[in-house]
Amino acid sequence: MTYIKTIDLQSKGNEPTYLNITEEVKEAIAYSKIENGICVVVSPHTTCSVFFEEYAHDVNENGLESLQEDLNNVLRKIIPDHDSADKYIYPGEEHYKAVESWSNAEKYLPNGDRSALWNGDAHLKSTILGSSETFVVEDGKLGVGTTGYIYFVDFDTTRPRDRKCKIVILGD
């Protein structure tokens, strides 16, 4: 049997947005009625990742858990923020032209501002972390320990966005 649920999420846009989706995954497993199998949590977005981490009770003034703040700091060391046109090769001239030709180009390039596409860092960060995680479903429950949580992160800081995340449960 297969069960698929899509959850709607919202990113902030001014900083990487971390969303704890553990409860939504647990609810999907319960609703699926699948007792034993696997649960795959997938982001269809190229600047977003899904990862599994301990819930770190300490939170900074911006609401980031300490491990999320540490992750941002580490990733920024190896993949600096995309804050200038010459920081990364992406997006190149052909990509700018392609986006400018879209019927909804204004959504991606407000007032023709090409800097709105400076999210090469977000693409690279999500490539490193990956777009999905797979979990065991056993006895109708998510097979993780008490401190393990599932997070969806949008590394794109160019603007707030509506995001989706797929929860796919396979088993019997």
C-alpha positions as CSV (number, residue, x, y, z in Angstrom):
1,M,0.0,0.0,0.0
2,T,1.1,3.6,-0.7
3,Y,0.0,6.8,1.0
4,I,1.1,10.3,-0.2
5,K,0.4,13.5,1.6
6,T,1.5,17.0,0.6
7,I,2.1,19.6,3.3
8,D,2.1,23.4,2.5
9,L,4.9,25.4,4.1
10,Q,5.9,29.1,4.1
11,S,9.5,30.4,4.0
12,K,10.5,33.8,5.5
13,G,12.8,34.8,2.7
14,N,15.3,37.0,4.7
15,E,17.2,34.1,6.2
16,P,17.2,30.3,5.9
17,T,13.8,29.0,7.1
18,Y,13.8,25.9,9.3
19,L,10.5,24.2,9.8
20,N,10.0,21.3,12.2
21,I,7.7,18.9,10.3
22,T,7.9,16.0,12.7
23,E,4.3,16.1,13.8
24,E,3.0,16.3,10.3
25,V,5.0,13.2,9.4
26,K,3.7,11.3,12.4
27,E,0.1,12.3,11.6
28,A,0.5,11.2,8.0
29,I,1.8,7.8,9.2
30,A,-1.2,7.4,11.6
31,Y,-3.6,8.4,8.9
32,S,-2.1,6.0,6.3
33,K,-2.9,3.0,8.5
34,I,0.4,1.5,7.3
35,E,1.9,-0.6,10.1
36,N,5.3,-1.6,8.7
37,G,7.3,-0.1,5.9
38,I,9.1,3.1,5.1
39,C,8.3,6.8,5.1
40,V,10.1,9.1,2.7
41,V,10.0,12.8,3.2
42,V,10.8,14.8,0.0
43,S,11.3,18.4,-1.0
44,P,10.5,19.1,-4.7
45,H,12.4,22.4,-4.5
46,T,16.0,22.9,-5.6
47,T,16.9,25.3,-2.8
48,C,15.3,23.2,0.0
49,S,16.4,20.2,2.0
50,V,14.9,17.7,4.4
51,F,17.1,16.5,7.2
52,F,17.0,14.6,10.5
53,E,18.5,16.1,13.6
54,E,18.2,16.2,17.4
55,Y,15.9,18.8,18.8
56,A,18.2,21.4,20.4
57,H,16.2,23.1,23.1
58,D,18.3,26.3,23.0
59,V,16.9,28.9,20.7
60,N,18.5,32.3,19.7
61,E,16.7,35.6,19.4
62,N,15.6,34.9,15.8
63,G,14.0,31.6,16.9
64,L,16.7,29.3,15.5
65,E,17.6,26.2,17.4
66,S,21.3,26.1,18.3
67,L,22.1,23.2,15.9
68,Q,20.4,25.2,13.1
69,E,22.4,28.3,13.9
70,D,25.6,26.1,13.9
71,L,24.6,24.5,10.6
72,N,24.1,28.0,9.0
73,N,27.5,29.1,10.3
74,V,29.3,25.9,9.0
75,L,27.6,26.1,5.6
76,R,28.4,29.8,5.3
77,K,32.1,29.0,5.8
78,I,32.1,26.6,2.8
79,I,29.4,28.2,0.8
80,P,29.3,32.0,1.4
81,D,26.1,34.0,0.9
82,H,25.3,34.9,-2.7
83,D,25.5,38.7,-2.3
84,S,27.1,39.8,-5.6
85,A,26.9,38.9,-9.2
86,D,30.5,37.8,-9.3
87,K,30.3,35.5,-6.2
88,Y,29.1,32.5,-8.2
89,I,29.0,31.5,-11.9
90,Y,25.2,30.8,-11.5
91,P,23.0,32.4,-12.7
92,G,24.7,33.0,-16.0
93,E,23.4,35.2,-18.8
94,E,21.5,32.4,-20.5
95,H,19.6,31.7,-17.2
96,Y,18.8,35.4,-16.8
97,K,17.4,35.5,-20.4
98,A,15.4,32.3,-19.9
99,V,13.7,33.7,-16.7
100,E,13.1,37.1,-18.3
101,S,11.2,35.3,-21.1
102,W,8.8,33.6,-18.7
103,S,5.2,34.8,-18.7
104,N,5.5,35.3,-14.9
105,A,9.0,36.8,-14.9
106,E,8.0,39.6,-12.7
107,K,7.4,37.1,-9.9
108,Y,11.1,36.0,-10.1
109,L,12.6,39.4,-11.2
110,P,10.6,42.1,-9.5
111,N,11.1,45.3,-11.5
112,G,13.6,43.5,-13.6
113,D,16.0,43.2,-10.7
114,R,18.5,40.4,-11.6
115,S,19.8,40.2,-8.0
116,A,16.5,38.4,-7.1
117,L,18.1,35.3,-8.7
118,W,21.2,35.4,-6.6
119,N,20.5,32.2,-4.8
120,G,23.4,30.0,-6.0
121,D,24.4,29.5,-2.3
122,A,20.9,28.1,-1.6
123,H,21.2,25.6,-4.5
124,L,24.6,24.4,-3.3
125,K,23.6,24.1,0.3
126,S,20.5,22.0,-0.5
127,T,22.6,19.9,-2.8
128,I,24.9,19.0,0.0
129,L,22.2,18.2,2.5
130,G,19.9,16.5,0.1
131,S,16.2,16.7,-0.8
132,S,14.9,13.7,1.2
133,E,15.1,11.4,4.2
134,T,13.9,7.9,4.6
135,F,12.6,6.5,7.9
136,V,11.3,3.2,9.2
137,V,7.7,2.8,10.0
138,E,7.2,0.1,12.6
139,D,4.0,-0.8,14.4
140,G,2.3,2.2,12.8
141,K,4.9,4.6,14.3
142,L,7.8,6.7,13.0
143,G,10.9,4.8,13.9
144,V,13.0,7.5,15.5
145,G,14.3,8.1,19.0
146,T,12.7,10.6,21.3
147,T,15.2,13.4,20.4
148,G,15.1,12.9,16.6
149,Y,13.1,15.5,14.7
150,I,12.5,16.0,11.0
151,Y,13.2,19.4,9.5
152,F,12.4,21.1,6.2
153,V,14.8,24.0,5.4
154,D,14.6,26.6,2.6
155,F,18.0,28.1,2.1
156,D,16.7,30.7,-0.4
157,T,16.8,34.1,1.2
158,T,15.8,36.2,-1.8
159,R,12.0,36.3,-0.9
160,P,9.3,34.5,1.1
161,R,7.9,31.6,-0.8
162,D,5.1,29.1,-0.6
163,R,6.7,25.6,-0.4
164,K,5.5,22.0,-0.5
165,C,6.8,18.9,1.0
166,K,5.8,15.3,0.1
167,I,5.4,12.6,2.7
168,V,5.3,9.1,1.0
169,I,4.6,6.1,3.1
170,L,5.0,2.6,1.6
171,G,4.3,-0.7,3.3
172,D,1.5,-2.9,4.7
